[in-house]
Amino acid sequence: MLNSVTDALRAELTSKLPEAAFRELTDAYLHEPRGRYHGGDGFLVAPDCTRDVALVVRACAAAGVGIIPYGGGTGLVGGQVLESGPVPVILSLERMTKIRDVFPNENVLVAEAGTILASVQDAAEAVNRVFPLSLASEGSARIGGNLSTNAGGVNVLRYGNARDLCVGLEAVLPDGAILNGLSRLKKNNTGYDLRHLMIGAEGTLGIITAASLKLFPKPAGEGAALMVVPDPQAALDLLTLAGDLLGHQVSAFELINHMGLDFLGEVGPDVRVPFEQAPEWMVLIDVGCVAGVEPSQALERLFEAGAERGLVSDGVIAQSGAQREAFWTIRESIPEANRRIGSVSSHDTSVPVGRIPEFIDRAGKALARVDDFRINCFGHVGDGNLHYNVFPQKGKSRADHDHQRAEVKRIVHDLAVEMGGSFSAEHGIGRLKVDDLNRYGDPTKLAAMRAIKAALDPKGIMNPGAVVTG
């Protein structure tokens, strides 16, 4: 139920913003994909320009009302949902969807924060360029949220995280001031780079309203292959071999365990796996080749070299663009199957690439001492990011293991950090991992983060309760 302060704020904003800026606050804005967080009351406002975003932020600052920035709602750590506390304004960027400019000769595209990631990719394609950020939710995730969480995805191995794909930002700060930083410059060494302060801050230091994004030339040819490997160590050795043979032409290198394929068979989505029997481990390799290099031939050479070393026992090389997409459909359908099964605890971990086999082995043994779980370990092995997710056995639900969830998470996160890794590789902190950040974070870094938060957002109105507390 709205309180008198929020009622007065809504009346003020109604008098200053067009009617189209106000949307019904449906359940879609109050839930996150994993169903762990459910928002309370509030009201929704969706400005269509930076000036109106600034107007909303200034009004909220004056009233002391919290703001929950809302992009595509695809985040997996609860950063977009406030369950309790004073009634917030949910500020959606869904109406800010313009591609403001494209500069093909400079390899730069300027997009507003509410632009769907797939639309950014399409705009790049229209000028024969590539915007390489790619993830399973790209049909609904918005570029502002991708930057706010420093999203990763499947092409980090070649192109980097969202942070590496941004050359300039426009943002509204917690006092309503507009940061005009939409630079297209490759070199701009003029003091603190506030772009990198906003990227990854998850809306706690301001609201990204537009970005200048890096584009890349389209590869002369693209290809993909699924290759069966005996174990994760062989997958790493094959990754090294791929680098030796193909260099920077390797765009993605994904590790897939049979459990993900089992889940697809159990609950869908219905996808075809091109092996008669699902292998224990396989890798999906994607390449973007330079002129004069035929992708299928390059992958065939890799397969042959891997087979000679005992790293590969079977494989399928895409013979068309449609088959390449079918391979990726397998990989991108696994998270949906996970959601349908319902995890006891899901983990977005990273460890040094060379320690991935050790992590998988040690984590499995530690969890076996707690209970009999099914583990679906898959992910972007090329950059050390594993989605290490723990599920109940058939016939049980995640609710049967709720009493063990904290212990499972602690085991996985403790091990990742002990091995020089991270408990949050690409999804961010949100509200789900605030306690983890306080537990594992470097005290000096945490103190600096709190000082920055206090300096820029002294009233604490920007995404309250997310990332930084205390």
VENGINOR-V67331 format. One record per pair of residues at least 12 apart in sequence whose ideal C-beta (glycine too) atoms are under 6 Angstrom apart, sorted by the first residue. I is the first residue (numbers start at 1). GAP is how many residues later the second one is. D is the distance in whole Angstrom. If there is no record, write none. Layout:
BEGIN
i:I gap:GAP d:D
i:I gap:GAP d:D
END
This chain:
BEGIN
i:1 gap:40 d:6
i:2 gap:85 d:6
i:3 gap:84 d:6
i:5 gap:58 d:6
i:6 gap:81 d:5
i:9 gap:54 d:5
i:9 gap:56 d:5
i:10 gap:33 d:6
i:12 gap:47 d:6
i:13 gap:46 d:6
i:17 gap:35 d:6
i:21 gap:24 d:6
i:21 gap:25 d:6
i:21 gap:26 d:5
i:23 gap:21 d:5
i:23 gap:23 d:5
i:25 gap:19 d:5
i:29 gap:61 d:6
i:32 gap:46 d:6
i:32 gap:49 d:5
i:37 gap:41 d:4
i:37 gap:44 d:4
i:37 gap:46 d:6
i:39 gap:42 d:4
i:39 gap:43 d:6
i:41 gap:46 d:5
i:42 gap:45 d:5
i:42 gap:46 d:5
i:42 gap:48 d:5
i:44 gap:46 d:5
i:45 gap:46 d:6
i:46 gap:46 d:4
i:46 gap:48 d:5
i:46 gap:49 d:5
i:48 gap:47 d:4
i:50 gap:159 d:4
i:53 gap:119 d:5
i:53 gap:154 d:6
i:53 gap:156 d:6
i:54 gap:118 d:5
i:54 gap:122 d:5
i:54 gap:124 d:5
i:56 gap:35 d:6
i:57 gap:115 d:5
i:57 gap:119 d:4
i:58 gap:118 d:3
i:60 gap:29 d:6
i:60 gap:401 d:6
i:61 gap:114 d:6
i:64 gap:395 d:6
i:65 gap:24 d:6
i:66 gap:22 d:4
i:66 gap:395 d:5
i:66 gap:398 d:4
i:67 gap:22 d:5
i:67 gap:24 d:5
i:67 gap:394 d:6
i:67 gap:395 d:6
i:68 gap:14 d:5
i:68 gap:20 d:5
i:68 gap:22 d:5
i:68 gap:395 d:6
i:69 gap:22 d:6
i:69 gap:134 d:4
i:69 gap:138 d:5
i:70 gap:20 d:5
i:70 gap:22 d:4
i:71 gap:22 d:6
i:71 gap:71 d:4
i:71 gap:73 d:5
i:71 gap:74 d:3
i:72 gap:68 d:5
i:72 gap:69 d:4
i:72 gap:70 d:4
i:72 gap:73 d:6
i:74 gap:63 d:4
i:74 gap:66 d:6
i:74 gap:67 d:5
i:76 gap:351 d:5
i:77 gap:350 d:5
i:77 gap:351 d:5
i:77 gap:353 d:3
i:77 gap:355 d:4
i:77 gap:356 d:6
i:78 gap:352 d:4
i:78 gap:353 d:4
i:78 gap:354 d:5
i:79 gap:123 d:5
i:79 gap:351 d:3
i:79 gap:387 d:5
i:93 gap:20 d:5
i:93 gap:21 d:4
i:93 gap:51 d:5
i:94 gap:20 d:5
i:96 gap:16 d:4
i:96 gap:17 d:6
i:96 gap:18 d:4
i:97 gap:17 d:5
i:97 gap:18 d:5
i:98 gap:14 d:5
i:99 gap:12 d:5
i:99 gap:24 d:5
i:102 gap:25 d:6
i:104 gap:23 d:4
i:106 gap:78 d:6
i:107 gap:108 d:4
i:108 gap:76 d:5
i:108 gap:104 d:6
i:109 gap:104 d:5
i:109 gap:106 d:6
i:110 gap:102 d:5
i:111 gap:32 d:6
i:112 gap:98 d:5
i:113 gap:31 d:3
i:113 gap:95 d:5
i:113 gap:96 d:5
i:114 gap:28 d:5
i:115 gap:28 d:5
i:116 gap:26 d:6
i:117 gap:21 d:4
i:117 gap:24 d:5
i:117 gap:26 d:6
i:117 gap:29 d:6
i:118 gap:20 d:5
i:118 gap:21 d:5
i:120 gap:23 d:6
i:124 gap:91 d:5
i:128 gap:90 d:6
i:129 gap:86 d:4
i:130 gap:86 d:5
i:130 gap:88 d:5
i:131 gap:84 d:6
i:132 gap:23 d:5
i:132 gap:27 d:4
i:133 gap:20 d:6
i:133 gap:29 d:6
i:133 gap:32 d:6
i:134 gap:19 d:5
i:134 gap:20 d:5
i:134 gap:21 d:5
i:135 gap:18 d:4
i:136 gap:196 d:5
i:136 gap:199 d:5
i:144 gap:64 d:5
i:146 gap:16 d:5
i:147 gap:15 d:5
i:147 gap:19 d:6
i:147 gap:52 d:5
i:147 gap:61 d:6
i:147 gap:64 d:6
i:148 gap:54 d:5
i:148 gap:55 d:5
i:148 gap:60 d:6
i:149 gap:53 d:6
i:149 gap:279 d:4
i:150 gap:12 d:5
i:150 gap:13 d:5
i:150 gap:49 d:5
i:150 gap:50 d:4
i:152 gap:274 d:3
i:154 gap:98 d:4
i:155 gap:96 d:5
i:155 gap:97 d:6
i:156 gap:227 d:5
i:157 gap:95 d:6
i:157 gap:96 d:6
i:157 gap:225 d:4
i:157 gap:226 d:5
i:158 gap:93 d:5
i:163 gap:36 d:5
i:165 gap:48 d:6
i:165 gap:49 d:5
i:166 gap:45 d:5
i:166 gap:47 d:6
i:167 gap:45 d:5
i:167 gap:47 d:6
i:168 gap:13 d:5
i:168 gap:14 d:5
i:168 gap:15 d:4
i:168 gap:44 d:4
i:169 gap:12 d:5
i:169 gap:26 d:5
i:169 gap:29 d:6
i:169 gap:39 d:6
i:169 gap:42 d:5
i:170 gap:12 d:5
i:170 gap:39 d:5
i:170 gap:40 d:4
i:171 gap:27 d:5
i:171 gap:35 d:5
i:171 gap:37 d:5
i:172 gap:34 d:6
i:172 gap:35 d:5
i:172 gap:37 d:6
i:173 gap:33 d:5
i:174 gap:282 d:6
i:174 gap:283 d:4
i:174 gap:288 d:5
i:181 gap:14 d:6
i:182 gap:30 d:5
i:184 gap:28 d:5
i:202 gap:226 d:5
i:202 gap:264 d:5
i:202 gap:265 d:5
i:203 gap:260 d:4
i:204 gap:258 d:5
i:204 gap:259 d:5
i:204 gap:262 d:6
i:204 gap:263 d:5
i:205 gap:251 d:5
i:219 gap:69 d:3
i:219 gap:70 d:6
i:220 gap:69 d:6
i:220 gap:70 d:6
i:220 gap:71 d:4
i:221 gap:68 d:5
i:221 gap:74 d:5
i:222 gap:66 d:5
i:222 gap:73 d:6
i:223 gap:64 d:5
i:223 gap:72 d:3
i:223 gap:73 d:5
i:223 gap:76 d:6
i:223 gap:95 d:6
i:224 gap:62 d:5
i:224 gap:94 d:5
i:224 gap:100 d:4
i:224 gap:103 d:5
i:225 gap:60 d:5
i:225 gap:74 d:4
i:225 gap:90 d:6
i:225 gap:92 d:4
i:226 gap:56 d:6
i:226 gap:58 d:6
i:226 gap:90 d:5
i:226 gap:101 d:6
i:227 gap:56 d:5
i:227 gap:85 d:5
i:227 gap:88 d:4
i:228 gap:51 d:4
i:228 gap:54 d:5
i:228 gap:85 d:5
i:228 gap:86 d:4
i:229 gap:52 d:5
i:229 gap:54 d:6
i:232 gap:124 d:6
i:232 gap:125 d:4
i:232 gap:128 d:5
i:233 gap:124 d:4
i:234 gap:77 d:5
i:235 gap:20 d:5
i:235 gap:48 d:5
i:235 gap:146 d:6
i:237 gap:74 d:5
i:238 gap:68 d:5
i:238 gap:73 d:5
i:239 gap:14 d:5
i:239 gap:143 d:6
i:241 gap:64 d:6
i:242 gap:60 d:6
i:245 gap:57 d:6
i:246 gap:52 d:6
i:249 gap:38 d:5
i:249 gap:40 d:5
i:250 gap:37 d:6
i:251 gap:35 d:5
i:251 gap:37 d:5
i:252 gap:34 d:4
i:253 gap:32 d:6
i:253 gap:128 d:6
i:253 gap:129 d:4
i:254 gap:30 d:4
i:254 gap:77 d:6
i:255 gap:28 d:6
i:255 gap:123 d:6
i:255 gap:126 d:4
i:256 gap:26 d:5
i:256 gap:122 d:5
i:257 gap:120 d:5
i:257 gap:121 d:6
i:258 gap:20 d:5
i:258 gap:22 d:5
i:259 gap:115 d:6
i:259 gap:117 d:4
i:260 gap:74 d:4
i:260 gap:116 d:5
i:260 gap:118 d:5
i:261 gap:12 d:6
i:261 gap:17 d:4
i:263 gap:74 d:4
i:263 gap:78 d:6
i:264 gap:73 d:5
i:267 gap:70 d:6
i:267 gap:73 d:4
i:267 gap:74 d:6
i:269 gap:64 d:5
i:269 gap:67 d:6
i:271 gap:58 d:5
i:271 gap:59 d:5
i:271 gap:62 d:5
i:274 gap:42 d:5
i:284 gap:43 d:6
i:284 gap:47 d:5
i:296 gap:21 d:5
i:299 gap:18 d:5
i:303 gap:12 d:5
i:334 gap:44 d:6
i:338 gap:51 d:6
i:341 gap:50 d:5
i:342 gap:56 d:4
i:343 gap:46 d:5
i:343 gap:48 d:5
i:344 gap:46 d:5
i:344 gap:54 d:5
i:344 gap:57 d:4
i:344 gap:61 d:6
i:344 gap:64 d:6
i:345 gap:45 d:5
i:345 gap:60 d:5
i:345 gap:63 d:4
i:345 gap:64 d:5
i:346 gap:43 d:4
i:347 gap:41 d:5
i:347 gap:65 d:5
i:348 gap:76 d:6
i:348 gap:77 d:5
i:348 gap:79 d:4
i:349 gap:37 d:5
i:349 gap:39 d:5
i:349 gap:67 d:4
i:349 gap:76 d:6
i:350 gap:34 d:5
i:350 gap:35 d:5
i:350 gap:71 d:5
i:350 gap:72 d:5
i:350 gap:75 d:4
i:351 gap:33 d:6
i:351 gap:65 d:6
i:351 gap:68 d:5
i:351 gap:70 d:3
i:352 gap:68 d:6
i:353 gap:31 d:5
i:355 gap:64 d:5
i:359 gap:60 d:6
i:360 gap:17 d:6
i:362 gap:53 d:6
i:363 gap:49 d:6
i:363 gap:52 d:6
i:366 gap:45 d:5
i:372 gap:21 d:6
i:373 gap:17 d:5
i:374 gap:17 d:4
i:374 gap:19 d:6
i:375 gap:15 d:6
i:376 gap:13 d:5
i:385 gap:40 d:4
i:385 gap:41 d:6
i:388 gap:24 d:6
i:390 gap:18 d:5
i:413 gap:23 d:6
i:417 gap:23 d:5
i:423 gap:13 d:5
i:423 gap:17 d:6
i:429 gap:38 d:5
i:430 gap:36 d:6
i:431 gap:34 d:6
i:431 gap:35 d:5
i:434 gap:35 d:6
i:449 gap:19 d:5
i:450 gap:18 d:6
i:453 gap:15 d:5
END
